[in-house]
Amino acid sequence: MDQRKIVRVAREDLHAHLSIERSLWKIRGVDKNFANAVRAALGHEKNKKLADLSEEEIKKLEDCVEHPEKYKIPSWLCNYRKDMETGEDKHYVGSQLILKIKNRVDFLKKLRCYRGVRHWSKLPVRGQRTRGHFRKSGTVGVKRKK
């Protein structure tokens, strides 16, 4: 086996000295549960390093990250469920995920729905309180008597 320091998976440079599961966390769109499912679907043991994989295994790993439905990974682990155009469960990684999220937010803004208006005005979307945070200008406080 050749000793590589960096392995390229899903257009992302990963450190080869880490375990497979741990190094997959560095890819945008892959969380701990999904990384564990990918490792288990490919049949690798838990502590196997990314440097120990052959080129063929790395290509299979990349394919599994981008197309989890081929490897029977459950659809509830996908990060983009019930796509608006197709209605399918899909998993996006890297720049694809960034673009999908941007398109979704722009669509909400265009609809002028509540969430879209909150995005447009840069306020919290998911019900957080706004008294202490999310201020655009300086601090608000009590003035001292002179």
C-alpha positions in Angstrom: 0.0 0.0 0.0 1.2 3.5 -0.8 1.1 6.0 1.9 -1.1 8.9 0.8 -1.7 11.9 2.9 -4.7 13.4 1.1 -7.5 11.5 -0.7 -10.0 13.3 -3.0 -13.6 12.2 -2.5 -16.6 14.1 -3.8 -14.5 17.1 -4.9 -13.2 17.5 -1.4 -9.7 16.8 0.0 -9.8 14.4 2.9 -7.0 13.5 5.3 -6.0 9.9 4.8 -4.7 9.2 8.3 -8.3 9.5 9.7 -10.7 6.6 9.7 -13.2 6.4 6.8 -16.1 7.5 8.9 -14.3 10.4 10.5 -12.8 11.7 7.2 -16.2 11.6 5.5 -17.5 14.2 8.0 -15.4 16.8 6.3 -17.6 16.6 3.2 -20.4 19.2 3.2 -23.7 17.4 3.3 -22.4 14.3 5.1 -23.1 14.0 8.8 -22.1 11.4 11.4 -25.1 9.1 10.8 -24.7 9.1 7.0 -21.0 8.5 7.2 -21.6 5.5 9.5 -24.2 4.2 7.1 -21.8 4.5 4.1 -19.1 2.7 6.0 -21.4 -0.1 7.0 -23.0 -0.4 3.5 -19.5 -0.9 2.0 -18.6 -3.5 4.6 -15.5 -1.8 6.1 -14.6 -2.2 9.8 -15.0 0.8 12.1 -11.3 1.7 12.5 -10.1 1.2 8.9 -8.1 4.3 7.7 -8.8 6.0 4.4 -5.2 5.5 3.4 -5.7 1.7 3.5 -8.3 1.8 0.7 -7.4 1.0 -2.9 -8.3 3.3 -5.9 -11.2 1.0 -6.7 -12.6 1.2 -3.2 -12.2 5.0 -3.1 -14.3 5.2 -6.3 -16.9 3.0 -4.8 -16.9 5.1 -1.6 -17.4 8.3 -3.7 -20.2 6.6 -5.7 -21.9 5.6 -2.4 -21.7 9.1 -1.0 -23.3 10.6 -4.2 -25.8 7.8 -4.9 -26.8 6.2 -1.6 -30.0 4.5 -3.0 -27.8 2.1 -5.0 -26.3 0.8 -1.8 -29.6 0.4 0.1 -28.9 3.3 2.5 -32.3 4.3 4.0 -33.9 7.3 2.4 -34.5 9.1 5.8 -30.7 9.6 5.9 -30.8 11.7 2.7 -30.3 15.4 3.2 -32.9 16.5 0.5 -36.1 14.6 1.0 -39.1 15.0 -1.3 -37.5 17.1 -3.9 -39.9 19.9 -5.2 -39.5 19.0 -8.9 -39.4 15.2 -8.8 -40.7 14.2 -5.4 -37.8 11.8 -4.9 -35.5 11.5 -1.9 -32.0 12.7 -3.0 -28.7 13.2 -1.4 -26.5 16.2 -2.4 -22.9 16.9 -1.4 -20.6 19.9 -1.8 -21.5 22.6 -4.2 -24.6 20.8 -5.4 -26.1 21.1 -1.9 -25.2 24.8 -1.6 -26.9 25.5 -5.0 -30.0 23.6 -4.0 -30.3 25.4 -0.7 -29.8 28.8 -2.5 -32.5 27.9 -5.0 -34.9 26.8 -2.3 -34.5 30.1 -0.4 -34.8 32.2 -3.5 -38.0 30.3 -4.3 -39.4 31.0 -0.9 -38.5 34.7 -1.3 -40.2 34.8 -4.7 -43.4 33.3 -3.2 -43.4 35.9 -0.5 -44.4 33.4 2.1 -43.6 33.9 5.8 -40.3 32.0 5.6 -39.3 33.8 2.5 -40.0 37.2 4.0 -38.0 36.2 7.1 -35.1 35.2 4.9 -35.4 38.4 2.9 -35.3 40.6 6.0 -32.4 38.5 7.5 -34.4 37.5 10.6 -34.6 34.0 12.1 -36.8 31.7 10.2 -37.5 28.9 12.7 -39.2 30.7 15.5 -36.3 31.9 17.6 -36.8 34.9 19.8 -35.4 38.2 18.5 -35.2 40.4 21.6 -31.6 39.8 22.4 -30.1 38.6 19.1 -30.4 39.3 15.4 -29.9 43.1 15.8 -28.8 45.1 12.8 -27.7 48.3 14.6 -25.8 49.0 17.9 -26.7 47.7 21.3 -29.9 48.7 23.1 -29.6 49.3 26.8 -30.5 51.6 29.7 -28.8 55.1 29.8 -27.1 56.1 33.0 -28.2 59.2 34.8 -25.7 62.1 34.7 
